[in-house]
């Protein structure tokens, strides 16, 4: 099963590379929103989320984002999944109960 996940991650990464000139969107967050939040979910010194990050999270599909919490994809992008899951609370947003 681990091999299947690795293949899926590699396909996504190749797709992102091929589509590099287009904007990236993840769970209703565009590339600007993702970039605004990245310093808050990156080790070793994460910072508090900016107003731009929180605004982007307000429009995000949090259930979708939650589905990535155990994914290899986030760490491959330098994102700490634990920090990412705590970000909505720092923006005074409620995570879905099934997250």
N, C-alpha and C positions, 0 to 999 in steps of 0.2 A: 504494500500500500504506500510506503514511503517513496518508492520510485515514481508512482503515479503523481504524487504531489509535486515532486521535483520536476517532472515533465511539464506539469501545468504551470509552475512558476517560471520555467524557462520559456514556455510559449508566451506567457504574459510579458516577460522581459524583452523578448524578441519583438513582440508586437509594439511595445513602447518605443523600442529603438527605431523600428521601421516608421512609426508614426511620430517620430521626434519633432517634426515641424508643427504638429497639431497640438492643441491644448489637451492636457490630461484631465480626466474627470474620474473621481472615485466616490461612489455613494452620494452623488449630488453635490460634491465639493469640486470646484474647478482647480486648476493648477495654482492660481493665485491664493486661494484659500488653503490649499495644502502647504504651500510655501510659507504662508503666514503662521501656520501652526507648527511647522517642523522644528523650530528652535525649542518649543515647549515639550517635544516628545523625543528629543535626541540627547543621549548621554554624551559626555559625562556631566555637563552642567546645564540641565534644562532650566528654562526661564518661565516665568508666569506667562500665560497666553495674552497676546495683545488684543485690543478691541477688534482688530481686523480678523484675527483667528476666531474669536467668539462669534462674530457676525457670520463667518463662514460656517461654523458649527451649527448655528441656529437653522440654517437652510439645509443641513446635511441629513441624510437618512441614517440615523443613529443605529437602527437595527442592522442595516447593511454594514456599517462600520464595525459593529460588534462581531459580525461574522468573521472578521479578520484577526480577532484577538489571539487565536492559536495558530495563525498562519505563518509560514516561513517567509511570506512576501514582505511583511512589514520590516523585520530585521534586515532583510536583504537591501532595503532602502535606507537603513540606518535609523529606523524608527523603533523605539522601545515600546512593545505592546502594552506593558503595564502602565507606562506614562500616558499612552494614547487612550487607554480605557478610563483613566482618571481625568482627562482633559474636560469632558462635558461638565463635570461637577465644579471645576475651577471657573467655568463660564456660567455657573448657576443654571445649568440644564440638567434635566433628569434623563438618566439612561433608561432604556427599555427594561422592564422587570425581568425579561428572560435573557438578559445579557450576562 
